[in-house]
Amino acid sequence: MAAIYDDFVIVEHPVTVEEALKQVHGSGARLLVVRSREEIVGVCDAHGLLLQLGKGTTELACSEPFAVVDEEALFQQRPDQASFWLIQNDRGEIIGWLDAVTMENVLMKRKLSQDVTELTKDLEAIVDSIYDEILVVDATGTILRVSNRSANNLWGVHLSTVVGKNILDLEEKGWFKPSVTRKVLEEKRKISIVQQNRFGRKILAVGNPIFNKKRQLERIVIASRDITEVTELKNELQRAKSLTQKYKEEIDELRNHQFVAVNEVIYRSEAMARVMEQVKRIALVESTVILYGESGVGKELIANAIHNSSARREKPFVKINCGAIPENLLESELFGYEKGAFSGASLQGKKGLFELAHEGTLFLDEIAEMPLNLQVKLLRALQEREILKVGGTRPIPVDVRIIAATNKNLEEMVQRGQFREDLYYRLHVIPLYIPALRERIEDVEPLVYAFLEKFNKKFSTRKYFSEDAIDMLNAYHWPGNVRQLQNVIERAMVISPGNLITANELTSILSHRAEKDQPPVQVNRIIPLKEAVELTESQLIQLALAKYKTITKVAEVLEVSQPTLSRRFQKISRNRKQETKP
């Protein structure tokens, strides 16, 4: 309340101009407050009093609009509502006053102060979310501020304990060498150097000078990052390049003798790595395989990989979707028919898929949709290794490896009588489960870039995703699995007007189904409760940041304080950095 004037005097109504002048001269006040029976009836400032000079015993005129307001409610008022504001305490006593101009200035300063406070919080959160450790020193080398990344402990202590000390003294004590601060002070320009700390770690330090209007150095901002592993990886990479060249030459030599076409299955997760290890082992044998997994996880791609890695790779890979062909046509498609077998049949007859896949692989997708009467005939083909065409009387021997696939639980279908038990055991020799995309979220990003490259070539474009768009794709639950991801990427590339695809374009694509068909939180497997809470919190914050952009707005929407949100965002950032480390 330092801005409130206290140079006022209260006079009783009525009061003459002459009496008012005496009061002003006697007290040195700039404002007369006229009161009648404990109620304020008017105010008159020095300027209004001067205008009434010479009127002597005439009653003082008080025409300026005024308002009486409680001290606590002062900053909730509009400055244009009155020319003068009288401030009273909780006992109803007038303790000061403000004119309209001063009132407007006070409110403006208060608003600017609030804006600066919010901006400072946002900037602190942004700095703290940067992976590098940030220090600010003055022109003498004294440490003024450090970011929360100082918890990385590059120097063996939390740097908040050395705020106020000189960084050049720490260099002399052997904490690190050489000093980027010293070089910036000497050369007055941005400097990047590799330091070694007292623990033998390699530190990349970048010093950026800050000058005032007179081009005098005032501050140095230093960003530090541990690059020990990067240096070691660089050396390993050089050795790996030599080995890669050697292996390439050997592979080229082998390819001159035998060409093997293996479908590229894109993955980075441990879950899919285990699946692909099983694929390699399965490809070495002739056993029947059944692939389990939700629709869209890539069962056909895995079946193709098994075939292309097997000894049958140069023979046909024939596929059929058992649920996409009418029951009355499925039998002839699988086993073929003799000429004249039924009305409309070709006069030459027709080979079935079993014959077309002879010595190769037959992929039976959606095997659970096969009618029971055809399951009997399929069982005979598997057991006897021979088929009987529709309308035929002579068995035809076939050499076919069977790979089946389904998104249903065949064991439960057997119990309900919807699937033959003997066929189930004939197919269920080597079961292989393909995890849903939400169970291997690490695969989303490499798949995104693969589809991006594919559609850029197809559409002759050069589009790419922003970081917030990638975060949104990683956070989505993908009920339609890889097929849905591919469709979303293609649609985003078609509808986005520019080369950069942001989270805003993805929001319009993903939000409708997520809000309509899915609950706000969905659990697909049992995990520790603490981990589930952290995952949910991480995805929620990332989605909110992608939509609202600023931490201030996200904190408001999520109904948490800004410091709380900043701490949780920093934790998420640290976890993501650790997950991406090799």
Order of alpha helices (4+ residues) and beta strands (2+ residues): beta-alpha-beta-beta-alpha-beta-beta-beta-alpha-beta-beta-alpha-beta-alpha-beta-beta-beta-alpha-alpha-beta-alpha-beta-alpha-beta-beta-alpha-beta-alpha-beta-beta-beta-alpha-alpha-beta-alpha-beta-alpha-alpha-beta-alpha-alpha-alpha-alpha
